[in-house]
């Protein structure tokens, strides 16, 4: 049976793509924040969009550096995903506080986070109107990586017992990517 959804919660009907951890770096500073509002934007060149609120430390670092990374966490990082979203990197080194392992990216300065199932290194495509009015950043993906046990031949495949991407709903609630199925080949 169809039921109405409060308009202020309508985003939740679409907001179950993978949650990402946005990492950034500039002038010796690094930060990480959680972002549920992100999406693929284009194929060639590959582009993504992510909402980065103007009040965040990540936003300042992304604007200064012109780059960011999207890290796709699995369930083992769910607590950390909520935690990095609940405090400011202006006051806290989130990597140290939450014990987040990092490794160097190849094309940008922002660190990549260990324990994730995928990583996208991005350069900002300047769109000042969208960035200021909507907090929407478009990034060209300059390098992309995935755990080969979970992604190969251009597709996710989460075998039993393997980590799966997590999807934020609201209020600390997530779900994991479900089972794969194919139709009409």
N, C-alpha and C positions, 0 to 999 in steps of 0.2 A: 504494500500500500504506500502511495506517495504521501510524504509529509513535508510541511514547510520547514525551511532552515532560516534561522535568524541571519539577516544580511551581514551583520558584523562577524558571523562565523562561516559565511559562504566560502571563504578561502579554504576552509578545511576539506571541502569537497574535492579540491584539486591538489592540496598540499600534502601529498604522500609520495612525492619523488624522494630520492635519497637526500638525507640531511648531509650537509658538508661542514667541514671545519675550514674556515678561511684563514690562511696564514699569510703574514705580511712582514716586511722588513724594510728599514730605511735608517741610514746614519747610525748604525750600531744598535738600533732598537728592533725587537721582534715582537710579534703578537699573534694571537690566534683567537678566533671567535666562532661561534656556531651560527649557521645560516640554514634555515629550512626553505627560504624563498630563493630558489636558484633553478636554472633551467638551461637546456641546450638551446642555442640560438641559430646556428647555421652549420653547414657541412664543410664547405671549402671557400675560404679558410674556415676552419672550425672556430666557432664562437660560443660563448656562454654568457649568461646574465646572472647577476647576483645582487641582492639588495643589501647594502651596507649603510646602516643608519649614520647620519652626520654627527651624532654625539659620541661615536665609538673611537677608540684609539686606533683600531684597525683602519678605519676610514682615513684618519690623518696619515698613516703610513702608506696606504694605497695611493692616496692623492699625491704624496711626496715622491713615491718611487715609480708610480705608473705600472705597478704589477702586483699580482697576488697568486696564491695557489689555492685550489680547491682540493681538499683531502676528503675521501669518502670513507668514513669510519664504519666499523662493524659493531656488533653488540658489546664486545669487550670494552669499547670506548664510550658507551652510552652515558655512564656516570660522568665521565670527563667532558662529554659534549654538553651536558646540562651545566656542569660547573663552570666551564669557560664562558658560557653565555650569561652567567650570573654575577660576574665580577669584571672590573675594568682592568685592562692591561696598563693603564696609566699608573695604577697603584700597585700592581702585582706582576711579577714575572710568572705568567700562567704555566709556562713550560716546566719551571722548577716546582711551583706550588702543587701541580697536579701530576708530576712525574711523567710528563709527555716526552717520549723519545723522538728525536728528529734526525733527519739526514739531509744532506745538501741536495738542492735541486740542480738541474743541469743548465737551464736557460735564464733563470731569474735568481734574485737574492733571497727571496722568502724560503724558509725551511719547509721541508715536507715532513709529515708526521708518520712515525712508525705505527704499525698495527692497523693500518687502513687497507682497504681492498682496491683502491684506485686513487690516482693523483693526476691533477691537471695544472700545468704551469701556464699562467696567463699574463699577457700584456694588456693594459687598459687601452681600449679604443675610446678616445676622449669624446664624450657627449655631454657637455656641461649642463645643458638644459635638463636632461634626464637625471643626471647625477644630483643636481641641486634640488630640483622639484620633487623627484620620485625616489631618490637614494638608489637609483638603478645604475649599476656598472655593467658595461659590456666588455668582455675580455676576449682577445684572440688567443686561442690555445696554441702555445708554441712548443709544448711537449706534453705527452700524456703517457701514463703508466698504469698497469693493473697487475694484480697478483695473478700469475699464469694458472694457478689452480682454480681460479674463479672466473677468469675472462680469457678467452682465446678465440681465434678466428673471427674476431669482431663481435663476439656475443658473451654476455654474462651466462654462466652456468654454475649454479651453486650446488655442488654435489652434497649428499647427506654428510652431516658432521662438519662441514666447512663453514667458515664465517660468511655472513650475508650482510648486505648493506642495511642500514637502519633508516627509518622514516619517522620523522617527528610529527605528532598529531597536535598536542598541546598539553600543558600542565604536567610535563615530565613523562608523558606517555609516548611510546614509540611502537612500531611493529617492524619486523624483519621482512625482507623480500621473501615471497612465498615460492612454492614449487613451480618449476617450468612446465609449460605445456605447449603443444604445437597443434595448429588446425590447418586443414585444407591444403596440403602440399601436392 
